[in-house]
Amino acid sequence: MQFTAQQIGILLNGIVDGDPDVTVDQLAKIEEATPGSLSFLANKKYEQYLYQTKASIVIVGEDFVPTAPYTSTLIRVKDAYSAFSILLDQYNTLKRDKSGIEEPSFIHPTATLGQNVYVGAFAYIGANAVIGDNSKIYPQVYIGDNVEVGENSTFFPGVKIYYDCKIGNNVIIHSSTVIGSDGFGFAPQADGTYTKVSQIGNVIIEDSVEIGSNTSIDRATMGSTIIRKGVKLDNLIQLAHNVDIGANTVIASQTGVSGSTKIAENCVIGGQVGIVGHITLARGTQIQAKSGISRSIEEEGKKWAGAPATTYNQHMRAQVVLNRLPDLERRIEELELKLRQKNTE
């Protein structure tokens, strides 16, 4: 689809500086843009590209003052980066604008689908499942019996939602993620074997959660594993049974959270973090990548790092000492040599 500078200016509440009728049909980086492209300039260090770019339209800040000739039409807005993000969202919405029921797919007769639901080919929707209005179920998605899905949620190809799980509104789950697989529960026996403990709970995902690809969220042994409103999970994350992730917490790739651990709201957890089970993390906790959390954190808003983790400042001081170890070793060897020489005199 093509849009004019005038139309984009109205959408962004901006001022067109140049040809209002110039059209664009794609988005591009300012340094890579071609004619017909729309780009943006938000960082001063990229200003040089404005005078070289072939982009037809460039979004800039309302107070931007050029220092050299340029050929693009400018759209001046209060915040160039935020304005461009609005366009990215609109573009993404258009790309994902699918509707209807594709064949072959299976929808159980007792399942309930809301208005304007998209179901892709080879998708499976089980007995008594409920899918809310405007939700999109891409090809090869499995939705088990009694699953509830809210409005405007999107499941990309290969997502698996086991039985009895509940998904809220405006939830995005990326490809090959599994929601509601069995928790890791086994009872050791006298003969050294393990007996499986049935996992009869479910997973609850509240509104406005986004989950990356190839992530696994286990169902609770009893009760619920809960991902609360606004949580953002990266790819390749493991959340064990009965974990509770607080609202607006962000977790990066390859992190694992063991069973029954509760993470409060607004936490930020880096990649490859390991968190033991049956502990709590306080509100606003920040954990550096590759850290190991082996005990509860009770102080709010603190930064932690290392394995086992200490406060961020303690960890950095320890790193300074660690970097000095070769020099300290050399000095000790020199002192030992001097002592040996002195003792032989």
C-alpha positions in Angstrom: 0.0 0.0 0.0 1.1 3.5 -0.7 0.8 6.5 1.6 1.4 10.2 1.0 3.4 12.5 3.2 0.2 14.3 4.0 -1.5 11.1 5.2 1.4 10.2 7.4 1.7 13.7 8.8 -2.0 13.5 9.9 -1.5 10.0 11.4 1.5 11.3 13.4 0.2 14.7 14.2 3.2 16.1 12.4 4.1 19.0 10.0 5.0 18.2 6.4 8.1 20.1 5.3 8.4 19.5 1.6 6.1 17.8 -1.0 2.9 16.6 0.7 2.0 14.4 -2.2 5.2 12.3 -2.3 4.4 8.6 -1.7 6.1 5.7 0.1 5.3 2.0 0.2 8.1 0.7 2.5 10.1 1.4 5.6 13.9 1.5 5.7 16.9 2.5 7.6 18.0 6.0 6.7 21.4 4.8 5.5 19.9 2.1 3.3 16.7 3.7 2.0 15.7 3.8 -1.6 13.2 6.0 -3.4 9.7 5.2 -2.2 11.0 4.5 1.3 10.1 6.1 4.7 12.8 6.5 7.3 13.5 8.5 10.5 16.3 10.5 12.1 16.3 10.3 15.9 20.0 10.1 16.8 22.2 13.0 16.0 25.1 10.7 15.0 23.1 9.6 12.0 22.4 13.1 10.7 25.0 12.7 8.0 22.8 10.1 6.3 20.0 12.6 5.9 22.1 14.5 3.3 22.9 11.3 1.4 19.7 9.2 1.8 17.4 8.4 -1.2 14.4 8.0 1.2 11.4 9.9 -0.1 10.2 10.8 3.4 12.2 11.2 6.6 10.6 11.7 10.1 12.6 14.2 12.2 12.2 16.0 15.5 10.2 19.3 15.4 13.3 21.3 16.4 15.6 19.7 13.8 17.8 22.3 11.9 19.6 20.9 8.8 23.1 21.9 8.1 23.4 20.8 4.5 21.1 20.3 1.5 18.8 17.3 1.4 16.2 15.9 -1.1 13.7 14.1 1.2 10.4 15.5 2.4 10.5 15.9 6.1 7.7 15.2 8.6 8.4 17.1 11.8 7.1 15.5 15.0 7.6 15.9 18.7 9.5 12.6 19.1 10.9 11.0 15.9 11.6 7.6 17.4 8.2 7.3 19.0 6.5 8.4 15.8 8.4 5.9 13.8 7.5 3.1 16.2 3.8 4.0 15.6 4.4 3.4 11.9 6.2 0.1 12.6 3.2 -1.0 14.6 0.8 0.0 11.9 2.9 -1.7 9.2 3.1 -4.9 11.4 -0.7 -4.9 11.9 -1.2 -4.7 8.1 1.2 -7.6 7.5 -0.6 -9.7 10.0 -4.1 -8.8 8.9 -5.4 -12.3 8.3 -9.0 -13.6 8.7 -11.1 -16.6 8.0 -10.8 -20.4 8.6 -8.3 -22.1 6.4 -8.6 -25.8 5.4 -7.6 -28.3 6.4 -7.9 -27.4 10.0 -9.8 -29.0 12.9 -12.2 -27.1 15.2 -14.1 -29.2 17.7 -17.8 -28.8 17.5 -18.0 -27.7 21.1 -15.3 -25.0 20.7 -16.4 -21.4 20.6 -14.8 -18.8 18.2 -15.4 -15.1 18.5 -15.8 -12.6 15.7 -13.1 -12.1 13.1 -10.9 -15.0 14.3 -8.3 -16.3 12.0 -7.4 -20.1 12.0 -4.6 -21.2 9.8 -4.3 -24.5 7.9 -3.5 -27.6 10.0 -4.4 -25.8 13.3 -6.2 -27.9 16.0 -8.7 -26.4 18.4 -9.9 -28.8 21.0 -13.2 -29.5 22.9 -14.7 -26.6 24.8 -11.9 -24.2 23.8 -12.9 -20.5 23.6 -11.1 -18.1 21.3 -11.9 -14.4 21.7 -12.6 -11.8 19.0 -9.9 -10.8 16.6 -7.5 -13.5 17.7 -5.2 -15.1 15.2 -4.3 -18.8 15.3 -1.5 -19.4 12.7 -0.9 -22.8 10.9 0.0 -25.8 12.9 -1.0 -24.3 16.3 -2.4 -26.8 18.8 -5.0 -25.5 21.3 -6.1 -28.2 23.8 -9.4 -28.9 25.4 -10.9 -26.3 27.7 -8.3 -23.6 26.8 -9.5 -20.1 27.0 -8.0 -17.4 24.8 -8.9 -13.7 25.1 -9.4 -11.0 22.4 -6.7 -9.8 20.0 -4.2 -12.5 20.9 -1.8 -14.0 18.3 -0.3 -17.5 18.3 2.4 -17.9 15.6 3.0 -21.2 13.8 3.7 -24.3 15.9 2.6 -22.9 19.3 1.2 -25.6 21.6 -1.3 -24.8 24.3 -2.1 -27.8 26.5 -5.5 -28.4 28.1 -7.1 -26.1 30.7 -4.7 -23.2 30.2 -6.0 -19.6 30.2 -4.6 -16.9 28.0 -5.6 -13.2 28.3 -6.2 -10.4 25.8 -3.5 -8.9 23.5 -1.1 -11.8 24.1 1.5 -12.7 21.5 3.2 -16.1 21.6 5.9 -16.8 19.0 6.6 -20.0 17.1 7.3 -23.4 18.8 6.6 -22.2 22.3 4.9 -24.7 24.6 2.4 -23.6 27.3 1.3 -26.1 29.9 3.7 -29.0 29.4 4.1 -31.1 32.6 6.1 -29.7 35.4 9.3 -31.6 36.3 7.9 -33.7 39.1 9.2 -37.1 40.1 9.3 -38.9 43.4 12.4 -40.9 44.2 11.8 -44.6 45.1 13.7 -46.9 47.4 15.1 -48.9 44.5 16.6 -45.8 42.9 13.9 -45.2 40.3 11.6 -42.3 40.0 7.8 -42.2 39.9 6.1 -39.4 37.9 4.0 -37.0 40.0 1.0 -36.0 37.9 0.8 -32.3 37.1 -2.9 -31.4 37.4 -2.7 -27.6 37.5 -2.6 -25.2 34.6 -0.9 -22.0 33.2 -2.5 -18.6 33.4 -1.2 -15.9 31.1 -2.6 -12.5 31.8 -3.2 -9.6 29.4 -0.5 -7.9 27.2 2.1 -10.6 27.6 4.6 -11.4 24.8 6.5 -14.7 24.8 9.4 -15.4 22.4 9.9 -18.6 20.4 11.0 -22.0 21.8 10.0 -21.0 25.3 8.5 -23.6 27.7 6.2 -22.8 30.6 5.2 -25.8 32.7 1.8 -26.3 34.2 1.5 -26.3 37.9 1.5 -29.5 40.0 -1.6 -28.1 41.6 -3.0 -24.6 41.2 -1.5 -22.4 38.5 1.8 -21.2 37.0 1.1 -17.5 36.5 2.5 -15.0 34.0 1.1 -11.7 35.0 0.0 -8.6 33.0 2.6 -7.0 30.8 5.4 -9.6 31.2 7.8 -9.8 28.3 9.7 -13.1 27.8 12.5 -13.7 25.3 13.2 -16.8 23.3 14.5 -20.0 24.9 13.3 -19.5 28.4 12.2 -22.2 30.8 9.7 -21.5 33.6 9.0 -24.4 35.9 5.8 -25.5 37.6 4.0 -23.1 40.0 6.3 -20.2 39.1 4.7 -16.7 39.4 6.1 -13.9 37.3 5.1 -10.4 38.4 3.6 -7.7 36.2 5.8 -5.9 33.7 8.8 -8.1 34.4 11.2 -8.7 31.5 13.3 -11.8 31.1 16.0 -12.4 28.5 17.0 -15.5 26.6 18.2 -18.8 28.0 17.1 -18.0 31.6 15.6 -20.8 33.7 13.4 -20.3 36.8 12.9 -23.4 39.0 9.6 -24.5 40.6 7.5 -22.4 42.9 9.7 -19.3 42.7 7.9 -16.0 42.8 9.3 -13.0 41.0 7.7 -9.7 41.8 6.7 -6.9 39.4 9.0 -4.7 37.3 12.1 -7.0 37.5 14.7 -7.1 34.8 16.5 -10.5 34.4 19.4 -10.9 31.9 20.2 -13.8 29.7 21.4 -17.2 30.9 20.4 -16.5 34.5 19.6 -19.5 36.7 17.2 -19.1 39.6 16.6 -21.9 42.1 13.2 -23.0 43.3 11.0 -21.9 46.2 12.5 -18.4 46.6 11.1 -14.9 46.0 12.6 -11.9 44.2 11.6 -8.4 45.4 10.0 -5.8 43.2 12.4 -4.0 40.8 15.2 -6.5 41.1 17.7 -6.4 38.3 20.0 -9.4 37.5 23.0 -9.3 35.3 23.4 -12.0 32.5 24.9 -15.4 33.5 24.1 -14.8 37.2 23.0 -17.6 39.6 20.4 -16.8 42.2 20.4 -19.2 45.1 18.5 -17.4 47.7 15.6 -15.0 48.1 16.1 -11.3 47.4 14.1 -9.1 49.8 15.4 -5.6 49.1 13.5 -3.8 46.3 15.2 -2.2 43.4 18.7 -3.7 43.8 21.1 -4.9 41.1 22.7 -8.3 41.4 25.4 -10.2 39.5 27.6 -13.2 39.7 27.2 -16.9 40.5 26.3 -17.2 43.3 25.0 -13.6 43.0 26.0 -10.7 45.2 25.1 -7.1 44.9 26.3 -5.6 41.7 28.8 -3.3 43.4 30.3 -6.2 45.4 30.5 -8.2 42.2 32.4 -5.4 40.3 34.8 -5.0 43.2 35.5 -8.7 43.2 36.1 -8.6 39.5 38.8 -5.9 40.0 40.5 -8.1 42.5 40.2 -11.1 40.2 41.9 -9.2 37.4 44.8 -8.4 39.7 45.5 -12.0 40.7 48.3 -12.6 38.2 50.1 -9.6 39.5 49.5 -10.6 43.1 50.8 -14.1 42.3 54.0 -12.7 40.8 54.6 -10.5 43.8 54.1 -13.4 46.2 56.6 -15.5 44.2 59.1 -12.6 44.3 58.7 -12.3 48.1 59.1 -16.1 48.6 62.3 -16.0 46.5 63.7 -13.2 48.6 62.8 -15.0 51.8 64.5 -18.2 50.6 67.6 -16.2 49.6 67.7 -14.5 53.0 67.4 -17.8 54.9 70.3 -19.3 53.0 72.7 -16.4 53.7 
